[in-house]
Amino acid sequence: MMYISNLLHKNKITLIEKLFEQEELCSYLETIVGKRIYKDGQKQVIEKFDIKDYRGRLQKDISQLQSYLQSNQLKYAIASFPDNRKKLEDGSNNPHKGKRYWLVSKFTDSRL
């Protein structure tokens, strides 16, 4: 009985840790919703997700990040787009022209 009790206790702790990590990720994603995220910022996003394969390698592909959001039923989406703007809003030249950026969006619950 002690063995089973110990296993259940570890499962509860693991579940609580996972929920805490997801809440921390959601808080971070909330701060970057609607912002263009270029290469340097993408590294930070990847580190926040902290998804590793069976060999312990950090996963960097945007489709894996999106899959993580969907499988954990988090109300966020992440997608990649090309930056084709020649000028920025202030009229200066766009230093990121032709580069790809990530954009995080949040779903709203439309049920009333």
Contact map, one row per residue, 1 for C-alpha under 8 A:
1111100000000000000000000000000000000000000000000000000000000000000000000000000000000000000000000000000000000000
1111110000000000000000000000000000000000000000000000000000000000000000000000000000000000000000000000000000000000
1111111000000000000000000000000000000000000000000000000000000000000000000000000000000000000000000000000000000000
1111111100000000000000000000000000000000000000000000000000000000000000000000000000000000000000000000000000000000
1111111110000000000000000000000000000000000000000000000000000000000000000000000000000000000000000000000000000000
0111111111000000000000000000000000000000000000000000000000000000000000000000000000000000000000000000000000000000
0011111111100000000000000000000000000000000000000000000000000000000000000000000000000000000000000000000000000000
0001111111110000000000000000000000000000000000000000000000000000000000000000000000000000000000000000000000000000
0000111111111000000000000000000000000000000000000000000000000000000000000000000000000000000000000000000000000000
0000011111111100000000000000000000000000000000000000000000000000000000000000000000000000000000000000000000000000
0000001111111110000000000000000000000000000000000000000000000000000000000000000000000000000000000000000000000000
0000000111111111000000000000000000000000000000000000000000000000000000000000000000000000000000000000000000000000
0000000011111111100000000000000000000000000000000000000000000000000000000000000000000000000000000000000000000000
0000000001111111110000000000000000000000000000000000000000000000000000000000000000000000000000000000000000000000
0000000000111111111000000000000000000000000000000000000000000000000000000000000000000000000000000000000000000000
0000000000011111111100000000000000000000000000000000000000000000000000000000000000000000000000000000000000000000
0000000000001111111110000000000000000000000000000000000000000000000000000000000000000000000000000000000000000000
0000000000000111111111000000000000000000000000000000000000000000000000000000000000000000000000000000000000000000
0000000000000011111111100000000000000000000000000000000000000000000000000000000000000000000000000000000000000000
0000000000000001111111110000000000000000000000000000000000000000000000000000000000000000000000000000000000000000
0000000000000000111111111000000000000000000000000000000000000000000000000000000000000000000000000000000000000000
0000000000000000011111111100000000000000000000000000000000000000000000000000000000000000000000000000000000000000
0000000000000000001111111110000000000000000000000000000000000000000000000000000000000000000000000000000000000000
0000000000000000000111111111000000000000000000000000000000000000000000000000000000000000000000000000000000000000
0000000000000000000011111111100000000000000000011000000000000000000000000000000000000000000000000000000000000000
0000000000000000000001111111110000000000000000000000000000000000000000000100000000000000000000000000000000000000
0000000000000000000000111111111000000000000000000000000000000000000000000000000000000000000000000000000000000000
0000000000000000000000011111111100000000000000010000000000000000000000000000000000000000000000000000000000000000
0000000000000000000000001111111110000000000000000000000000000000000000000001000000000000000000000000000100000000
0000000000000000000000000111111110000000000000000000000000000000000000000000000000000000000000000000000001000000
0000000000000000000000000011111110000000000000000000000000000000000000000000000000000000000000000000000000000000
0000000000000000000000000001111111100000000000000000000000000000000000000000000000000000000000000000000100000000
0000000000000000000000000000111111100000000000000000000000000000000000000000000000000000000000000000001111000000
0000000000000000000000000000000111110000000000000000000000000000000000000000000000000000000000000000001110000000
0000000000000000000000000000000111111000000000000000000000000000000000000000000000000000000000000000001100000000
0000000000000000000000000000000001111100000000000000000000000000000000000000000000000000000000000000111000000000
0000000000000000000000000000000000111111110000000000000000000000000000000000000000000000000000000000111000000000
0000000000000000000000000000000000011111110000000000000000000000000000000000000000000000000000000011110000000000
0000000000000000000000000000000000001111111000000000000000000000000000000000000000000000000000000000100000000000
0000000000000000000000000000000000001111111100000000000000000000000000000000000000000000000000000000000000000000
0000000000000000000000000000000000001111111110000000000000000000000000000000000000000000000000000000000000000000
0000000000000000000000000000000000001111111111000000000000000000000000000000000000000000000000000000010000000000
0000000000000000000000000000000000000011111111100000000000000000000000000000000000000000000000000000000000000000
0000000000000000000000000000000000000001111111110000000000000000000000000000000000000000000000000000000000000000
0000000000000000000000000000000000000000111111111000000000000000000000000000000000000000000000000000000000000000
0000000000000000000000000000000000000000011111111110000001110000100000000000000000000000000000000000000000000000
0000000000000000000000000000000000000000001111111100000000000000000000000000000000000000000000000000000000000000
0000000000000000000000001001000000000000000111111100000000000000000000000000000000000000000000000000000000000000
0000000000000000000000001000000000000000000011111110000000000000100000000000000000000000000000000000000000000000
0000000000000000000000000000000000000000000001111111000001100000000000000000000000000000000000000000000000000000
0000000000000000000000000000000000000000000001001111100001100000100000000000000000000000000000000000000000000000
0000000000000000000000000000000000000000000000000111111111100000000000000000000000000000000000000000000000000000
0000000000000000000000000000000000000000000000000011111111100000000000000000000000000000000000000000000000000000
0000000000000000000000000000000000000000000000000001111110000000000000000000000000000000000000000000000000000000
0000000000000000000000000000000000000000000000000001111110000000000000000000000000000000000000000000000000000000
0000000000000000000000000000000000000000000000000001111111000000000000000000000000000000000000000000000000000000
0000000000000000000000000000000000000000000000000001111111100000000000000000000000000000000000000000000000000000
0000000000000000000000000000000000000000000001000111100111110000000000000000000000000000000000000000000000000000
0000000000000000000000000000000000000000000001000111100011111001000000000000000000000000000000000000000000000000
0000000000000000000000000000000000000000000001000000000001111101100000000000000000000000000000000000000000000000
0000000000000000000000000000000000000000000000000000000000111111100000000000000000000000000000000000000000000000
0000000000000000000000000000000000000000000000000000000000011111110000000000011100000000000000000000000000000000
0000000000000000000000000000000000000000000000000000000000001111111000000000000000000000000000000000000000000000
0000000000000000000000000000000000000000000000000000000000111111111100000000000000000000000000000000000000000000
0000000000000000000000000000000000000000000001001010000000011111111110000000010000000000000000000000000000000000
0000000000000000000000000000000000000000000000000000000000000111111111000000111000000000000000000000000000000000
0000000000000000000000000000000000000000000000000000000000000011111111100000000000000000000000000000000000000000
0000000000000000000000000000000000000000000000000000000000000001111111110000000000000000000000000000000000000000
0000000000000000000000000000000000000000000000000000000000000000111111111111100000000000000000000000000000000000
0000000000000000000000000000000000000000000000000000000000000000011111111100000000000000000000000000000000000000
0000000000000000000000000000000000000000000000000000000000000000001111111100000000000000000000000000000000000000
0000000000000000000000000000000000000000000000000000000000000000000111111100000000000000000000000000000000000000
0000000000000000000000000000000000000000000000000000000000000000000011111110000000000000000000000000000000000000
0000000000000000000000000100000000000000000000000000000000000000000011111111000000000000000000000000000000000000
0000000000000000000000000000000000000000000000000000000000000000000010001111100000000000000000000000000001110000
0000000000000000000000000000100000000000000000000000000000000000000010000111110000000000000000000000000111100000
0000000000000000000000000000000000000000000000000000000000000000010010000011111000000000000000000000000111100000
0000000000000000000000000000000000000000000000000000000000000100110000000001111100000000000000000000011110000000
0000000000000000000000000000000000000000000000000000000000000100010000000000111110000000000000000000011100000000
0000000000000000000000000000000000000000000000000000000000000100000000000000011111000000000000000001111000000000
0000000000000000000000000000000000000000000000000000000000000000000000000000001111100000000000000001111000000000
0000000000000000000000000000000000000000000000000000000000000000000000000000000111110000000000000111100000000000
0000000000000000000000000000000000000000000000000000000000000000000000000000000011111000000000011111100000000000
0000000000000000000000000000000000000000000000000000000000000000000000000000000001111100000000001110000000000000
0000000000000000000000000000000000000000000000000000000000000000000000000000000000111111000001001000000000000000
0000000000000000000000000000000000000000000000000000000000000000000000000000000000011111000011001000000000000000
0000000000000000000000000000000000000000000000000000000000000000000000000000000000001111111111000000000000000000
0000000000000000000000000000000000000000000000000000000000000000000000000000000000001111111111000000000000000000
0000000000000000000000000000000000000000000000000000000000000000000000000000000000000011111100000000000000000000
0000000000000000000000000000000000000000000000000000000000000000000000000000000000000011111100000000000000000000
0000000000000000000000000000000000000000000000000000000000000000000000000000000000000011111110000000000000000000
0000000000000000000000000000000000000000000000000000000000000000000000000000000000000011111111000000000000000000
0000000000000000000000000000000000000000000000000000000000000000000000000000000000000111001111100000000000000000
0000000000000000000000000000000000000000000000000000000000000000000000000000000000001111000111111000000000000000
0000000000000000000000000000000000000000000000000000000000000000000000000000000000000000000011111000000000000000
0000000000000000000000000000000000000000000000000000000000000000000000000000000000100000000001111110000000000000
0000000000000000000000000000000000000000000000000000000000000000000000000000000000111100000001111110000000000000
0000000000000000000000000000000000000000000000000000000000000000000000000000000001110000000000011111000000000000
0000000000000000000000000000000000000100000000000000000000000000000000000000000001110000000000011111100000000000
0000000000000000000000000000000000000100000000000000000000000000000000000000000111100000000000000111110000000000
0000000000000000000000000000000000011110000000000000000000000000000000000000000111100000000000000011111000000000
0000000000000000000000000000000000011100010000000000000000000000000000000000011110000000000000000001111100000000
0000000000000000000000000000000011111000000000000000000000000000000000000000011110000000000000000000111110000000
0000000000000000000000000000100111100000000000000000000000000000000000000001111000000000000000000000011111000000
0000000000000000000000000000000011000000000000000000000000000000000000000001110000000000000000000000001111100000
0000000000000000000000000000010010000000000000000000000000000000000000000011100000000000000000000000000111110000
0000000000000000000000000000000000000000000000000000000000000000000000000011100000000000000000000000000011111000
0000000000000000000000000000000000000000000000000000000000000000000000000010000000000000000000000000000001111100
0000000000000000000000000000000000000000000000000000000000000000000000000000000000000000000000000000000000111110
0000000000000000000000000000000000000000000000000000000000000000000000000000000000000000000000000000000000011111
0000000000000000000000000000000000000000000000000000000000000000000000000000000000000000000000000000000000001111
0000000000000000000000000000000000000000000000000000000000000000000000000000000000000000000000000000000000000111
